[in-house]
Amino acid sequence: MKKSNALLGLAITLVLISLAAWGYQMQNGLSVTNMRNSFSWGLYIATFAFFVGVAAGGLIVSSSVYLFNLEKLEPFTRIASLSAFASILGAGAMILPDMGRVERVWKIFIHPNFSSPLVWDVVVIAAYLVITFLSVYVQLLPDWRKEGRGFFNGWTKSLSQEEVEALSKKWSKGVALVGLPVAILIHTVTALIFATQSSRGWWNTAVLPPDFVSVAVASGTALVLVISLLAVGKEKFYQHEEAFQTMAHIIAGALIVHFFFVGIDLLVHGWSGNPEAREILSLVFGHYGLLYATEILLPAFTMIFFFTKRGKGSFRSLMIGSLLLFIGVFAHRMMLMFPAFNAIPLTLAIPGAGIESWAYPIALGQFQEGLPIFVSTWDYSPTLVEYAVALLPFGLVLFVVTGALRTYDFLPQKSVLGHHYVSKTEQAQATSGLAPSEIV
């Protein structure tokens, strides 16, 4: 109880800090950030893309249990749906500060431009928010009926407990049937916002959407794993050991797919050998080499570590591997921005002067003494205001997950797929006659 109170206090603190910083930004404009005309997307969009991926991965895990009968993961379907709902709530909240004039957001619903991928992103995010809420709602209905509490469950009083459980099972499968393709679609549409920008060579590739999905599966499953580990605790880790190992294998397998796409993308850029590709690669491996190494090495470590017996065999190792993955994936989201915005797409060849590619300078959008008016690169780093505002989704996710876990039981004791929860430790106990502590 004390731990949950501390986490709720931390969540509220993060939200209040971010709202105060956001209020300051709205009062003074986006100029308080370090984004400019030459670098129009930064920490806010990177954080948005991170949480969209985590949300997609969470519902993919939950839906796959019902659609593919993944018995080992069944105890954590509620947690997977909860993590997806909380994450998409955080992602939706994060996109608002990036808009600057957030009071005009209603116009996108009144006058949508369906040729813009941004409109479709709004559509799928709204749909995803509804689907993830329904996924949590229908799974908790039997417990709410039994306990006589919960949201929007008054209509269940006219039904027996068995009827509510049957409805919950039926509707959970129905939501999963819709939720799985929507979970893939939400991250595909987010990736297409980048990939359809033909002037940005770092984004303009067909590899980006499937790579986004593979990263989403890895990071989303990792969040489900972390929340599940915290919900179960070290004491009961071995009761669900096989489920945790399965999630570790899913994470590692998704990362294999991710690195395959990374290798293909780098090979295509390097093979072309044109000036634009050389400029991008020089930025990736040169100026931003340390951040790119973080993006590559940390997930690669997690991938290899989770395939080892030690890496997937303890509470601590699974937590460490997941946290390193989160850092690497967040670096991956940031690295979407830097090479793209600092490889200026507007170039001019001057044959007589021996210039193959001269980058047109871009208006900075700000006139201030000591600063240039036009620039060909922009050394972006988030300001303190940006860091503070970007705490918003982290606080929201922590608040929703912690509040839900302390209010309702997200670790059901009864299987809805007709199986019994028997851990490997309990199997060994049954055959050997030893107590769990003696087996462990």
LUMLUMRO-243137 format. One line per field, with one value per residue (C-alpha): residue in three letters; x, y, z. Coordinates in steps of 0.1 Angstrom, whole numbers, plus 2048, in hexadecimal, padded with zeros to 3 digits. Example, Ala and Ser with C-alpha at 12.3 -4.5 7.8 and 13.67 -1.06 7.14 Angstrom:
BEGIN
code	(ALA,SER)
u	(87B,889)
v	(7D3,7F5)
w	(84E,847)
REM end
This chain:
BEGIN
code	(MET,LYS,LYS,SER,ASN,ALA,LEU,LEU,GLY,LEU,ALA,ILE,THR,LEU,VAL,LEU,ILE,SER,LEU,ALA,ALA,TRP,GLY,TYR,GLN,MET,GLN,ASN,GLY,LEU,SER,VAL,THR,ASN,MET,ARG,ASN,SER,PHE,SER,TRP,GLY,LEU,TYR,ILE,ALA,THR,PHE,ALA,PHE,PHE,VAL,GLY,VAL,ALA,ALA,GLY,GLY,LEU,ILE,VAL,SER,SER,SER,VAL,TYR,LEU,PHE,ASN,LEU,GLU,LYS,LEU,GLU,PRO,PHE,THR,ARG,ILE,ALA,SER,LEU,SER,ALA,PHE,ALA,SER,ILE,LEU,GLY,ALA,GLY,ALA,MET,ILE,LEU,PRO,ASP,MET,GLY,ARG,VAL,GLU,ARG,VAL,TRP,LYS,ILE,PHE,ILE,HIS,PRO,ASN,PHE,SER,SER,PRO,LEU,VAL,TRP,ASP,VAL,VAL,VAL,ILE,ALA,ALA,TYR,LEU,VAL,ILE,THR,PHE,LEU,SER,VAL,TYR,VAL,GLN,LEU,LEU,PRO,ASP,TRP,ARG,LYS,GLU,GLY,ARG,GLY,PHE,PHE,ASN,GLY,TRP,THR,LYS,SER,LEU,SER,GLN,GLU,GLU,VAL,GLU,ALA,LEU,SER,LYS,LYS,TRP,SER,LYS,GLY,VAL,ALA,LEU,VAL,GLY,LEU,PRO,VAL,ALA,ILE,LEU,ILE,HIS,THR,VAL,THR,ALA,LEU,ILE,PHE,ALA,THR,GLN,SER,SER,ARG,GLY,TRP,TRP,ASN,THR,ALA,VAL,LEU,PRO,PRO,ASP,PHE,VAL,SER,VAL,ALA,VAL,ALA,SER,GLY,THR,ALA,LEU,VAL,LEU,VAL,ILE,SER,LEU,LEU,ALA,VAL,GLY,LYS,GLU,LYS,PHE,TYR,GLN,HIS,GLU,GLU,ALA,PHE,GLN,THR,MET,ALA,HIS,ILE,ILE,ALA,GLY,ALA,LEU,ILE,VAL,HIS,PHE,PHE,PHE,VAL,GLY,ILE,ASP,LEU,LEU,VAL,HIS,GLY,TRP,SER,GLY,ASN,PRO,GLU,ALA,ARG,GLU,ILE,LEU,SER,LEU,VAL,PHE,GLY,HIS,TYR,GLY,LEU,LEU,TYR,ALA,THR,GLU,ILE,LEU,LEU,PRO,ALA,PHE,THR,MET,ILE,PHE,PHE,PHE,THR,LYS,ARG,GLY,LYS,GLY,SER,PHE,ARG,SER,LEU,MET,ILE,GLY,SER,LEU,LEU,LEU,PHE,ILE,GLY,VAL,PHE,ALA,HIS,ARG,MET,MET,LEU,MET,PHE,PRO,ALA,PHE,ASN,ALA,ILE,PRO,LEU,THR,LEU,ALA,ILE,PRO,GLY,ALA,GLY,ILE,GLU,SER,TRP,ALA,TYR,PRO,ILE,ALA,LEU,GLY,GLN,PHE,GLN,GLU,GLY,LEU,PRO,ILE,PHE,VAL,SER,THR,TRP,ASP,TYR,SER,PRO,THR,LEU,VAL,GLU,TYR,ALA,VAL,ALA,LEU,LEU,PRO,PHE,GLY,LEU,VAL,LEU,PHE,VAL,VAL,THR,GLY,ALA,LEU,ARG,THR,TYR,ASP,PHE,LEU,PRO,GLN,LYS,SER,VAL,LEU,GLY,HIS,HIS,TYR,VAL,SER,LYS,THR,GLU,GLN,ALA,GLN,ALA,THR,SER,GLY,LEU,ALA,PRO,SER,GLU,ILE,VAL)
u	(800,81C,82D,80D,808,82B,826,805,816,832,819,805,826,831,80F,80F,832,829,809,81B,835,81B,809,829,82E,80A,810,831,82E,842,860,868,871,890,87B,87D,873,891,88A,864,860,873,86F,849,844,85F,84C,82B,839,848,827,813,82B,828,802,800,817,801,7E1,7F3,7FD,7DA,7C8,7E0,7D7,7B2,7B8,7D5,7CD,7EE,7E6,806,800,7DB,7E0,7EE,7D4,7C4,7E6,7EE,7CD,7D2,7F5,7E8,7CC,7E3,7FE,7E6,7D8,7FB,803,7E3,7EB,80F,805,7F2,80F,821,804,80B,7E7,7D6,7B5,7B1,7B3,78D,790,7A1,77F,76A,77F,794,7AC,7AB,7C8,7DE,7EB,7E9,7C3,7C4,7DB,7C1,7A6,7B9,7C5,7A1,795,7B2,7A9,786,791,7AB,791,778,793,798,773,767,782,77B,755,753,767,752,732,73E,74A,72D,743,755,74C,72D,724,701,6F1,703,6EE,6D2,6EA,6F8,71D,721,70F,726,745,739,732,754,765,751,756,77B,781,76C,780,7A0,795,791,7AE,7CA,7C8,7C1,7E0,7F5,7E3,7E9,80F,80E,7FC,815,832,821,821,847,84B,835,84C,85E,876,884,89A,89F,879,86F,871,858,86B,860,83C,844,862,84C,835,852,85F,83C,838,85A,854,82F,836,852,83A,821,83E,84A,827,820,840,838,814,820,83F,85F,84E,836,84D,851,82C,82B,84E,843,82E,84B,862,848,847,86D,86D,853,868,888,877,868,88B,899,880,888,8AD,8A7,894,8AF,8CA,8B6,8B0,8D5,8DF,8C8,8D4,8F9,8F5,8E5,904,8F3,8FB,8DB,8E1,905,8FB,8E1,8F9,914,8FB,8F0,912,924,914,8F9,90E,90A,8E4,8E3,8F9,8E0,8C4,8D6,8EA,8D1,8B4,8CE,8DA,8B6,8B0,8CE,8C9,8A4,8AE,8C5,8BB,8C8,8B8,895,898,895,880,89F,8AC,88B,887,8AA,8A6,884,890,8AF,897,881,8A0,8AB,888,885,8A7,89A,87C,894,8AB,88D,890,8B5,8C1,8A1,8A0,8C5,8C7,8B9,8A2,8A4,8C5,8D4,8F0,909,91E,935,93F,943,927,912,8F9,8F5,8DB,8C3,8C3,8A2,893,896,874,883,895,8AB,8CC,8E9,8D6,8D7,8B7,8BE,8CE,8D7,8D8,8CA,8DA,8BA,8B9,899,896,88C,869,867,874,85B,83D,848,843,81D,818,830,81B,7FA,805,813,7F3,7DB,7EE,7F5,7D2,7C2,7D8,7D1,7AC,7A4,7B3,7C5,7D3,7B4,7B3,79B,7A4,78C,79B,792,7B5,7C3,7E0,7FB,81F,83E,846,823,827,848,839,81C,834,84F,83A,851,847,84C,868,87B,878,883)
v	(800,818,811,818,838,843,83B,84E,86C,86A,868,886,89A,892,89D,8BD,8C6,8BF,8D3,8F1,8F0,8EC,90A,91E,912,91C,93F,945,930,913,92A,91E,8FC,8F7,8ED,905,905,8F0,8D7,8D7,8B5,8AC,89D,89F,88B,872,86D,86A,84F,83C,83A,831,814,808,80B,7F7,7DC,7D9,7D2,7BA,7A5,7A6,79E,782,76F,76D,768,750,73F,749,738,742,767,766,771,792,79B,7B5,7C5,7C5,7D7,7EF,7F8,7FE,814,828,82C,838,851,85E,85F,872,88B,88F,89A,8B8,8CD,8C9,8DA,8FB,909,8EC,900,8FB,8D5,8D2,8DE,8BD,8AC,8C7,8CC,8AC,8A9,884,887,88E,870,885,884,85E,85D,870,857,838,846,84F,82C,81C,82E,821,7FE,7FC,809,7EF,7D4,7DC,7E1,7C0,7AC,7BB,7B7,795,7A2,7C2,7AD,798,7B5,7CC,7E9,7F8,80F,80B,7E8,7EF,7DC,7BC,7B9,7AA,78E,770,76E,752,767,785,76F,760,783,78F,772,778,79D,79B,785,79E,7BB,7A8,7A0,7C5,7D1,7BD,7CC,7EF,7EB,7E4,800,81B,817,812,833,844,836,842,866,863,84C,861,87F,87A,897,886,86A,85C,856,850,82A,80D,7FC,816,809,7E4,7EF,805,7E7,7D0,7EA,7EF,7CA,7CA,7E9,7E3,7BF,7CD,7E5,7C9,7B4,7D0,7D7,7B2,7AD,7CA,7BD,799,7A3,790,778,76A,76D,747,742,753,74C,73C,75A,772,75D,75D,783,784,76E,784,7A3,793,785,7A7,7B7,79E,7AB,7CF,7CA,7B9,7D8,7EF,7DB,7DD,803,80A,7F4,806,828,81D,80B,829,83E,85E,87F,87F,85C,864,883,86F,853,86C,87B,85A,84B,86C,889,874,854,852,854,83B,823,826,81E,7FF,7F1,7F1,7DF,7C8,7BF,7B9,7A3,78D,78E,783,764,758,744,75F,77C,76D,75A,774,793,7A9,79F,7A4,7C6,7D1,7C4,7D6,7F7,7F6,7EF,80E,824,816,819,83D,845,835,84D,86B,85F,861,886,890,882,88B,8AF,8B6,8A8,8C6,8BA,8DA,8D8,8E7,8DA,8F4,8E1,8FE,903,8DE,8DD,8BD,8C5,8E7,8E9,906,918,917,934,92E,93F,955,976,97B,98D,975,95A,954,95A,93D,91B,8FC,8E6,8EA,8DA,8D0,8C6,8C9,8E5,8E1,8EB,8CF,8B5,8C1,8C0,89D,890,891,86E,85E,86C,863,83F,83A,849,834,813,818,824,807,7EC,7F8,7FB,7DB,7B8,7B6,793,77D,75C,74C,744,750,738,719,713,712,728,70F,71C,707,709,6FC,6E0,6D6,6D8,6C1,6A7,6A9,6B1,6CE,6F0,70D,71B,6FA,6F8,71C)
w	(800,809,7E7,7D4,7E7,7DF,7BA,7B9,7CA,7B0,793,7A0,7A4,780,773,786,77B,757,758,768,74D,732,73F,73D,719,70F,71F,70D,6EE,6DF,6DF,702,6F2,6DD,6BF,6A1,67D,674,690,694,6A6,6C5,6E7,6E7,6C7,6D2,6F3,6E0,6C9,6E6,6F9,6D9,6D4,6F8,6F6,6D6,6E4,704,6F1,6D9,6F7,706,6E5,6DC,6FC,6F1,6CC,6CE,6EF,700,720,732,72E,737,75C,74E,733,74A,751,72C,724,741,735,712,71E,735,71A,6FF,718,71D,6F8,6F1,70C,700,6DD,6EA,6F7,6D5,6C3,6D4,6CE,6DF,6E2,6BC,6BE,6BA,696,68C,694,683,664,660,642,63B,623,642,655,675,673,670,68E,6A2,696,69F,6C1,6CA,6BF,6D2,6F2,6F0,6E8,704,71D,711,714,738,73F,732,743,765,763,775,792,794,793,7AF,7C4,7BC,7B1,792,775,760,76E,77C,75F,76A,789,775,769,77C,783,769,74F,755,753,732,724,730,71E,6FE,6FD,706,6E7,6D2,6DF,6D8,6B5,6AE,6C5,6B5,692,6A1,6B7,698,685,69F,69D,678,673,68B,677,656,663,661,644,62C,630,60F,615,634,629,64C,64E,62A,62A,629,645,65F,665,66B,680,695,69B,6A5,6BE,6CB,6D2,6E4,6F9,700,70C,721,733,739,746,75E,76B,76F,782,79A,79F,7A6,7BB,7C0,7D9,7BF,7A1,79C,79B,779,76E,74D,744,74B,736,719,71A,71A,6FB,6EA,6F1,6E5,6C5,6BD,6C1,6A8,68E,698,692,671,665,673,660,640,644,64A,62D,615,620,61E,5FD,5EB,5F2,5E8,5F9,60E,61B,623,636,64A,653,65D,675,682,689,68E,6A0,6B0,6B3,6D9,6D8,6BB,6CE,6EB,6D3,6C6,6E3,6FF,6EC,6DD,701,70C,6ED,6F5,71A,718,704,720,73E,756,744,746,766,781,78B,78B,769,758,768,75D,73A,736,744,72C,710,719,718,6F7,6E7,6F3,6E4,6C4,6C4,6C9,6AD,696,699,699,677,666,670,66C,649,637,61A,605,5F2,5D3,5BD,5AF,595,58D,5B1,5B7,5D0,5CD,5E8,5F8,613,612,634,647,659,67E,685,6A0,6A0,6BE,6C2,6C0,6AD,688,674,65C,665,652,672,695,6B3,6C5,6E9,6FE,717,73B,732,718,731,74B,732,726,749,742,732,74B,768,758,751,774,783,76F,773,799,7A0,78D,79D,7C0,7BA,7A7,7A4,783,78A,786,798,77F,75B,740,726,73A,748,76B,775,77E,780,77A,79F,7A8,78F,79F,7C1,7B7,7A9,7C5,7E3,7ED,7F7,7DE,7F4,7F3,7CD,7C7)
REM end
